[in-house]
Amino acid sequence: MEYLTQHKMESKEGMDALFLYATEGILVANEKGEIININPSGEKLFGYESGELIGKKIETLVPQNHLYRHEHHRKAFNERPHARSMGIGTELFGLKKDGTQIPVEISLSPYSTDKGRFVIAFIIDITIRKQAQAKLENYSKELEMQVGKRTMILEEAISELEQTKTELNEALEKEKELNGLKSRFVSMASHEFRTPLATIMSSLSLVKSYGDRNDKEKQNTHINKIKSSIHNLTDILNDFLSVSKLEEGKVDNVLEEIDIFKYVTDIVSEMQPLTKQGQTLVYNHHGNKKVNMDKRLLTNICFNLISNAIKFSFEEKPILIATEVEPSFIKISIEDKGIGISKADQEHLFERFFRGNNVTHIQGTGLGLNIVAKYVELMKGTIEFESKENEGTTFNITIPI
């Protein structure tokens, strides 16, 4: 049975059946490129009626824009004919009768007879495959875009998480710093409040006692002690309130025109009663008197630095205060003849709660210079100092106007 089937397929009738009923297009052309035979599938593929293509050039089925390349390949094939797939590495297109171009795959097989040389072309319409391939490529591109978008979203989410983590860490560190600040302030305040309050209580009793004795001199001495203690308590509270406002960002640099000479003269007059025995506040001014500055910040800076100069200066020594106005800046200098600041302490001078080793016996919060530095920064200025132990300290503040 197998032998009979094989014999039938190898017969002329079997070959004709293969040609007629094959699902792919089969075309036979002579060496002139003329179509001498084409099966029904080939005719249907290109939209022609039966026998309509016989005798026509093979170029009839090639689109105009591919003719030159086709003729070049046909010439090369005729010079070296061999069975192969046509157009390897390139896309091939066939031209239907109605002018439509279709993507095709073509395999060529040459053969020769006593009538000449011929080529059999096996042609497959790959439109559906191309559509599927294009759909797959589009899907792949879309998938890549989706992956890219998801990756971008994921990266943004990670970035936001990192930012949130950083902000939380900063908030935590700030909270720790504030808690430390509160703890240190409570510890410092309880100690610093105790001394002036004890002095006030003691002096009040003595004021009454000396009043009963009509001893005005000793009574005035203790009244001055009470005033000094109240001033110290006010300084402590002012320092704490200033730190609190700075931390909360509630301090602004609000400019207004002031007469700097009159303004500093009033501050000096107000602080003169706080000086030690024999101390004098000496004020000099150079340049224009009208400037635009924030009064509140300037007052705090001057009060703090002059107060420090009074506290840390020796008795019978002058405290020199100077202001100088230039076209683009104002310079404020406060010089004392006091205990000075050691080299080791100078690098920590503007840190919170820092107090030099040589001032532990003098009342203070260790916040004043930190606040002054913050206020100067708010005014976009700079603060510098020079100091020698037991000779004195000079603070120089430069603020743009």
C-alpha positions in Angstrom: 0.0 0.0 0.0 2.8 2.4 0.9 4.6 1.6 -2.3 1.5 2.3 -4.4 1.0 5.7 -2.7 4.7 6.6 -3.2 4.5 5.5 -6.8 1.4 7.5 -7.4 2.9 10.7 -5.9 6.0 10.3 -8.1 3.9 9.9 -11.2 2.9 12.9 -13.5 -0.6 12.8 -12.0 0.8 13.0 -8.5 3.0 16.0 -9.4 0.1 17.7 -11.1 -2.0 17.2 -7.9 0.7 18.7 -5.7 0.9 21.7 -8.1 -2.8 22.2 -8.3 -3.8 21.6 -4.7 -0.8 23.0 -2.8 -1.9 25.7 -0.3 1.2 27.9 -1.1 1.7 29.7 -4.4 3.9 27.9 -6.9 5.2 29.8 -9.9 7.5 28.6 -12.7 9.5 31.1 -14.7 12.0 30.7 -17.6 15.4 32.3 -17.7 13.9 35.4 -19.4 11.8 36.0 -16.3 8.5 35.1 -18.0 5.9 33.2 -16.1 5.2 29.9 -17.8 3.0 28.3 -15.1 1.4 29.3 -11.8 -0.8 27.2 -9.6 -4.3 28.2 -8.5 -3.1 29.2 -5.0 -0.5 31.6 -6.6 -3.2 33.2 -8.8 -5.5 33.6 -5.9 -2.6 35.0 -3.8 -2.1 37.8 -6.3 -5.8 38.2 -7.3 -5.6 37.0 -10.9 -7.9 34.8 -12.9 -6.8 31.4 -14.2 -4.2 31.7 -16.9 -4.1 35.5 -16.7 -0.4 35.6 -15.6 1.0 33.2 -18.2 3.5 34.9 -20.4 3.8 38.0 -18.2 7.1 39.1 -16.8 7.8 38.1 -13.1 8.2 41.8 -12.4 4.4 42.1 -12.8 4.2 40.7 -9.3 6.9 43.0 -7.9 6.0 46.5 -6.4 7.5 49.5 -8.3 9.7 50.6 -5.4 11.3 47.1 -5.2 11.9 46.6 -9.0 15.5 47.7 -9.1 16.5 45.5 -6.2 14.5 42.5 -7.6 16.2 42.8 -11.1 19.6 42.9 -9.4 18.9 39.8 -7.4 17.4 37.9 -10.4 20.5 38.7 -12.5 22.8 37.4 -9.7 20.6 34.3 -9.3 20.8 33.5 -13.0 24.5 33.7 -12.9 24.8 31.3 -10.0 21.5 29.4 -9.8 21.0 27.3 -6.6 18.1 26.4 -4.3 17.7 29.1 -1.6 15.3 31.4 0.2 15.0 34.7 -1.5 15.7 38.0 0.2 17.4 36.7 3.4 17.8 39.5 5.9 15.3 41.7 4.0 11.6 42.1 3.7 9.9 41.0 0.4 6.7 42.3 -0.9 4.4 41.1 -3.7 2.1 43.2 -5.9 -1.5 42.1 -6.3 -3.6 42.9 -9.3 -5.5 45.6 -7.4 -2.2 47.4 -6.5 -2.1 46.1 -2.9 1.3 45.2 -1.6 1.6 42.1 0.6 4.5 40.7 2.6 5.7 37.4 1.2 8.3 34.7 1.7 9.9 33.2 -1.5 12.0 30.1 -1.9 13.7 29.5 -5.3 14.6 26.1 -6.8 16.3 26.1 -10.3 16.1 23.2 -12.7 17.0 22.5 -16.4 15.5 20.5 -19.2 16.2 20.2 -22.9 13.9 23.2 -23.3 16.1 25.4 -21.2 16.6 26.6 -17.6 13.7 27.3 -15.3 13.1 28.5 -11.7 10.3 27.3 -9.4 9.3 29.9 -6.8 7.3 28.8 -3.8 5.5 31.9 -2.4 3.8 32.3 1.0 1.6 35.2 2.0 2.9 36.1 5.5 0.5 39.0 6.2 -1.1 37.3 9.2 2.3 36.4 10.6 3.5 40.1 10.1 0.3 41.4 11.8 0.9 39.0 14.7 4.6 40.0 14.8 3.6 43.7 14.8 1.0 43.1 17.5 3.6 41.2 19.5 6.2 44.0 19.0 3.6 46.6 20.0 2.6 44.6 23.0 6.3 44.2 23.9 6.8 48.0 23.5 3.7 48.7 25.5 4.9 46.2 28.1 8.2 48.0 28.2 6.4 51.3 28.6 4.3 49.9 31.4 7.3 48.4 33.1 9.1 51.8 32.6 6.1 53.6 34.1 5.9 51.2 37.0 9.6 51.4 37.5 9.4 55.2 37.5 6.5 55.1 40.0 8.4 52.7 42.1 11.5 54.9 42.0 9.4 57.9 42.9 7.8 56.0 45.8 11.3 54.9 47.0 12.5 58.5 46.7 9.5 59.7 48.6 10.1 57.1 51.3 13.7 58.1 51.5 12.7 61.7 51.8 10.1 60.8 54.4 12.7 58.8 56.2 15.2 61.7 56.1 12.5 64.1 57.3 11.5 61.8 60.1 15.1 61.4 61.2 15.6 65.2 61.1 12.4 65.6 63.0 13.5 63.0 65.5 16.9 64.6 65.9 15.2 68.0 66.3 12.9 66.5 68.9 15.8 65.0 70.8 17.6 68.4 70.6 14.6 70.2 71.9 14.1 67.7 74.7 17.7 68.1 75.5 17.3 71.8 75.4 14.3 71.7 77.7 16.1 69.4 80.2 19.2 71.5 80.2 17.2 74.7 80.6 15.2 73.3 83.5 18.4 72.2 85.1 20.1 75.5 84.5 17.0 77.6 85.3 16.4 75.8 88.6 20.0 76.6 89.6 20.1 80.2 88.1 16.7 81.1 89.6 17.6 79.8 93.0 20.5 82.3 93.6 18.7 85.6 92.7 15.5 84.5 94.4 17.4 83.7 97.6 19.1 87.1 97.3 15.8 88.9 96.8 14.2 87.1 99.8 17.2 87.9 102.0 17.6 91.5 100.8 13.8 92.2 101.4 14.2 91.1 105.0 17.3 93.3 105.4 15.6 96.3 103.7 12.8 96.1 106.2 15.3 95.7 109.1 17.5 98.6 108.0 14.4 100.7 107.3 13.3 100.3 110.9 16.8 101.4 111.9 16.6 104.3 109.4 19.9 103.2 107.8 19.4 104.5 104.3 22.8 103.5 103.0 22.5 99.8 103.8 18.9 99.9 102.8 19.8 101.2 99.3 22.6 98.6 99.0 20.1 95.8 99.4 17.5 97.5 97.1 20.2 97.6 94.4 20.9 93.9 95.0 17.2 93.2 94.5 17.2 95.2 91.3 20.3 93.3 90.1 18.7 89.9 90.9 15.5 90.8 89.1 17.5 91.9 86.1 19.3 88.5 86.1 16.0 86.7 86.2 14.7 88.8 83.4 17.8 88.0 81.3 17.3 84.3 81.8 13.6 84.5 80.8 14.4 86.7 77.8 17.1 84.2 76.6 14.7 81.3 76.9 11.9 83.1 75.1 14.3 84.2 72.3 15.5 80.6 71.8 11.9 79.3 71.7 10.9 81.9 69.1 14.0 81.1 67.0 13.3 77.4 67.1 9.7 78.0 66.0 10.7 80.3 63.2 8.8 83.2 64.6 11.5 85.8 64.4 11.6 88.0 61.3 13.9 90.7 60.1 11.6 93.7 59.8 13.3 96.9 58.5 12.5 100.4 59.6 14.3 103.7 59.5 16.0 104.6 62.8 18.5 107.2 64.1 21.3 104.8 65.0 23.1 107.4 67.1 20.1 108.2 69.2 19.0 104.6 69.4 22.3 103.3 70.8 22.6 106.4 73.1 19.3 105.4 74.7 20.4 101.8 75.2 23.7 103.0 76.8 21.8 105.3 79.1 19.4 102.5 80.1 22.2 100.1 80.9 24.5 102.6 82.7 22.9 101.8 86.1 23.8 98.1 85.7 27.5 98.8 85.6 29.9 97.8 88.4 31.8 100.3 90.5 33.9 102.6 88.4 32.7 101.1 85.1 31.7 103.6 82.4 30.0 103.0 79.0 31.7 105.1 76.4 29.9 105.5 73.0 31.2 106.9 69.7 29.6 107.1 66.3 30.9 107.8 62.8 29.1 108.3 59.5 25.4 108.8 58.6 22.9 108.4 61.5 19.9 107.2 59.5 19.8 103.4 58.7 17.1 100.8 58.0 17.3 98.0 60.6 15.2 95.8 62.8 14.9 97.5 66.1 14.0 94.4 68.1 16.9 92.4 66.8 19.3 95.3 67.2 18.1 95.9 70.8 18.6 92.3 71.8 22.1 92.2 70.2 23.3 95.4 72.0 21.7 94.5 75.3 23.3 91.0 75.3 26.8 92.1 74.3 26.9 95.2 76.6 25.5 93.1 79.5 28.2 90.5 78.9 30.8 93.3 78.8 29.6 94.6 82.2 29.5 91.2 83.8 32.9 90.1 82.5 34.8 93.4 82.8 36.8 94.5 85.9 35.7 97.3 88.1 37.0 100.8 87.3 37.4 99.9 83.6 35.6 101.5 80.6 33.4 99.6 78.1 33.8 101.1 74.6 30.8 101.0 72.3 31.1 102.2 68.7 28.9 102.4 65.6 30.1 103.2 62.1 27.8 103.6 59.1 29.2 103.1 55.6 27.2 103.3 52.3 26.5 99.5 52.3 26.9 98.3 55.9 26.9 99.3 59.6 29.6 98.1 62.0 28.9 97.7 65.7 31.9 97.2 68.1 31.7 96.5 71.8 35.1 96.3 73.7 35.6 95.4 77.3 38.6 95.2 79.5 37.8 92.0 81.3 38.7 88.4 81.9 38.7 87.5 78.2 38.2 84.1 76.6 40.7 81.3 76.5 41.9 79.8 73.2 40.3 76.5 74.1 36.9 78.1 74.7 36.8 80.4 71.7 35.8 77.7 69.1 32.7 76.8 71.2 31.7 80.4 72.1 28.5 80.5 70.1 27.2 77.0 71.1 24.1 76.7 73.2 24.6 76.6 76.9 28.4 76.9 76.5 30.1 78.8 79.3 33.8 79.4 79.5 35.9 77.7 82.2 36.7 81.1 83.7 33.1 82.3 84.1 31.5 79.5 86.1 31.3 81.8 89.2 29.4 84.5 87.2 25.6 84.1 86.6 24.5 83.3 83.0 22.6 80.9 80.9 25.1 80.2 78.1 22.4 81.1 75.6 23.2 84.8 75.0 25.9 84.6 72.4 24.1 81.8 70.6 21.0 84.0 70.3 23.1 87.0 69.2 24.7 84.9 66.4 21.3 83.7 65.2 20.0 87.3 65.1 23.0 88.5 63.2 22.5 85.6 60.7 18.8 86.7 60.3 20.0 90.2 59.5 22.4 88.6 56.9 25.4 89.9 58.9 28.6 88.5 60.4 29.9 88.5 63.9 33.6 88.2 64.8 35.6 88.6 68.0 39.1 89.1 69.4 40.0 88.1 72.9 42.9 87.6 75.3 42.7 86.2 78.8 42.7 88.9 81.5 43.0 91.7 78.9 39.5 91.8 77.4 37.3 91.0 74.4 36.0 92.9 71.4 33.0 91.9 69.4 32.6 93.3 65.8 29.3 92.9 64.1 28.8 93.9 60.4 25.3 94.1 59.0 24.4 95.1 55.4 22.0 98.1 55.1 
